[in-house]
């Protein structure tokens, strides 16, 4: 379990320059046995006693030309420390509000949030990615962040689940507990999910939970009313492929109509392989027509040498050509030019 409060640990940790040492991490993920020295070196660099001017050549892999990197890096301690955390400043500066927010802060203002993320179990690079994706997480108070973690613990999310949620969707921690509770409740009631299934869905696709609910409702309507899937079928499909609820009406319908009306794939087969609905209709059409040209467009499992739908839509073109169509990329490309 995470600590209910980290204030005492913060006071101790802030005596160091920035991020807490490895042995103070709570619920940290286990590192590969052959990399501890590298990770310790990274921590040591971040914990240097005094800020220094960062040589742009040293951080060329992190920075790109722009306001944050070229105008302020040598003047701003906070930018220098964020670079050490592998934050991609060139991504942050695409949002003027985010850039303005970062430049308005001192490193002392955000140090406790970095420690919080470290204690949560995030590695240095993961902390950098988290801040890159959601700089405004540094705007939240420690109390609010802790309450949001406590809420997930109360809802029986494990430490590993919480770590995955934060890593894959850093915006989650910018939502209030009431908002997250409402969203989880929406998915549970609308898709007939048990508590374990709600946790599975949230962990498997953290971004879906904070996705605009109106768009989720529309995708649900398409699956149910326009395609004709039953409630329990939809439940199984979205637990298997949560992305279905983020595809949008047009993509879902165009792919479904080609599958069902042109390729004559029955609903019973689509529900078994829901990932086919994630495929762009253009790609689906190109591959199907190529197989048809070769007289290999056989999708019925009862037929010899049939092509599984999941195989049809997955993999690279090279794999599709050689392993599925048993042809070559060159022949496939020539065929595409004829369409």
QUIZIGI-V65567 format. One record per run of one state. SS is the DSSP state (A for helix, B for strand, O for the rest). FROM is the first residue (numbers start at 1). TO is the last residue. If there is no record, write none. Layout:
{{SS FROM TO} {SS FROM TO}}
This chain:
{{O 1 6} {A 7 13} {O 14 21} {A 22 24} {O 25 35} {A 36 46} {O 47 66} {A 67 72} {O 73 76} {A 77 84} {O 85 88} {A 89 92} {O 93 95} {A 96 103} {O 104 106} {A 107 120} {O 121 123} {A 124 133} {O 134 134} {A 135 139} {O 140 141} {A 142 154} {O 155 158} {A 159 168} {O 169 169} {A 170 174} {O 175 176} {A 177 190} {O 191 194} {A 195 204} {O 205 205} {A 206 209} {O 210 212} {A 213 226} {O 227 230} {A 231 240} {O 241 241} {A 242 246} {O 247 248} {A 249 262} {O 263 266} {A 267 270} {O 271 273} {A 274 278} {O 279 280} {A 281 293} {O 294 308} {A 309 313} {O 314 316} {A 317 324} {O 325 328} {A 329 338} {O 339 339}}
